[in-house]
Amino acid sequence: MKLWHGLALFTLFVATFSYTSISDSFGGKSYGTWQSLEPDSWASVWLIRTHIDPQADIVIRPADSQLDVDVSFAIPGSAYVRDKSSSGFEKLLGRVDKPDPTLIRMGEIVHAMESATWSFDGDEAPRVVEQAYRTLQDRFDRQYVPATCYGQFFDTLYQSVKKNERPAQMSRALDAALGNIAKDCNWESAGGAGDIALKETNRVETVPIPDILSTIAAGQKVIFVDTRETQEFEESHIPGAINIKLRDISDHSVAALKAADLVVSYCLKDFRGYEVARKLMHHGVSNSAIMDPHGYVAWRTLGLPVAAKGEQSDSALARLNSCAQDPVKCLNKDGE
């Protein structure tokens, strides 16, 4: 397989470009997805290029764009999109002839990183990988990560899992890779090039959860925006949250948010939550933020109130307001 020979560290695309195409000279099947910060999306790109179709043409377009491709992945309606039982990466393994145990284990890790952390008690690997993945994104201001860097990251993870390294060893391997990524992002397993977006002038604010509770207790207007799919939202969500997906954001859909003192977007781990918060800023929602620690997983882990399916919204909101008034009694100090 060919090397990805750089294009320096990254390639910027001007605003008039509507997509990024990652392709070899000859090409194979075309695969497509929407721009995303989620590990499942980029792990899937890596899997396609290294184990499914090295000659694939991979097209990445803005959310809700039309994808004229042979195979779509990591988007609603695709056969290869994350659900409660498996990641899109794991579903794509069905296109691999006899996937090896390393790929299967990688699939478990990717799934746990995004949607099943509480189901992997005692498994430190997903937390180690998630921390390294966030470090990679932070180095490039999240939206500015070159595709080659994601490829190199998952190459390193594959080799670590293949060696059956313990989480501490895996952490050291990923840290070492991140050190090299700062200098170059050659992806040794496949050919291609590209970056996904312009560097942002304004970064999304990250607000500690105790500060969010204090804002609620002070009587200021806080609106939570749940960015997950409708079924996930209906099962449970932060009390009072409204469900707005990335693809549904428009001047009309966010008009009511502009009067809020704080708008907190979230998904399970806030990879998608960050994207929504950023897009809200572009539509004039100036107090757009995400929470720290990240996402609905953190909210639940801290023992904070959630609105369960069928529960009256007033009841759930009353529990949240009570918690905001006395967070010491409400927050789970052990984080369990």
PyMOL commands that set and color helices and strands:
alter all, ss='L'
color gray80, all
select helices_A, chain A and resi 39-52+88-95+101-114+117-119+125-139+147-162+167-181+209-217+230-235+246-248+255-259+271-282+295-301+313-325+327-330
alter helices_A, ss='H'
color red, helices_A
select strands_A, chain A and resi 20-22+30-34+57-61+71-72+205-208+222-226+236-237+242-243+262-266+288-292+307-308
alter strands_A, ss='S'
color yellow, strands_A
deselect
rebuild
show_as cartoon
